Amino acid sequence: MKKSLLTVSLLFTILSGIIAQTDYGTVQEGELGFTAGIAHYFGDLNTRARLNRFKPALGIFYRKQFNNYLAMRVSAHYAQLGYSDIYSKNSYQNTRNLSFNTDILEFAVHGDFNFFKFVPGDADFSFTPYVTIGLGVFSYNPYAYLNGKKVFLRPLGTEGQNTGYVGADGKVRKPYGSMAVCVPIGLGIKYSISKSLNLSVQIAQRLTTTDYIDDVSMTYVGIDKFPPINGQPSTAGILQDRSAEKGVPIGNEGIQRGWSKQKDQYLIVEIGLSFNITGYKCPSAK
């Protein structure tokens, strides 16, 4: 009991010290900002985390400042992701010949912690690195191109999701959703240009709860699960195994198509410009 009281007292003392360092007078209460940058995908088509196919990303955020060190940020991002097996140096992946693109719309809440005291407009406290961690949701809808035409992949059930297929694990493969959860974790640098304007640079990795950003996760189910339509191969049948375009089809039932034990991820690197929202804090009577 005494140890618990001592711990609580110590935490209270530390927090009180941080809050006490907040200057009276005009104080920063929050920021409204806009960002632009680049996004990159990591997953079953980019297994070695190569950084070679960046796509655009845009964002908007509101940051609520609790003191000179702690803040909560609400953000919205639009980004594009995409990759192809043709970029891989692995012979199997190159033969697999799969590809995808998708738009991402993300909403997240973040906790930001400044390493240094940050006071906009004060030359002594105008710069700080910070760490950020958050929780969000995002939408995705992967598509590929067939004969120059965009084809959305989720409705096709390229891994047998629309056929009642039962995998080696004994589970029926069900269609995946269009939304998933993400956990942004990253680092940033913030600089006060003036009392009203800040410049920031941030890099944050998004861990996700889905392995289908790229429409690739498990094993092939075999071309026989996608019967021809009017005597012609179905779109789903073609796009589930594109190795035939390389000469020799490899998509026999049970052959590995993706790696389901590792979820897909994406990265956003962005530059931000934010406008300070200020208030006035009066000193106490003491």
Secondary structure as UniProt FT lines:
FT   HELIX           2..20
FT   STRAND          25..43
FT   TURN            44..45
FT   TURN            47..48
FT   STRAND          55..65
FT   STRAND          70..84
FT   HELIX           85..87
FT   HELIX           91..96
FT   STRAND          99..114
FT   TURN            120..121
FT   HELIX           123..125
FT   STRAND          127..139
FT   STRAND          143..146
FT   TURN            147..148
FT   STRAND          149..152
FT   HELIX           154..156
FT   TURN            158..159
FT   TURN            161..164
FT   TURN            168..169
FT   STRAND          179..192
FT   STRAND          197..208
FT   TURN            213..214
FT   HELIX           223..225
FT   TURN            230..231
FT   HELIX           235..240
FT   HELIX           243..246
FT   TURN            253..254
FT   TURN            260..261
FT   STRAND          265..281
//
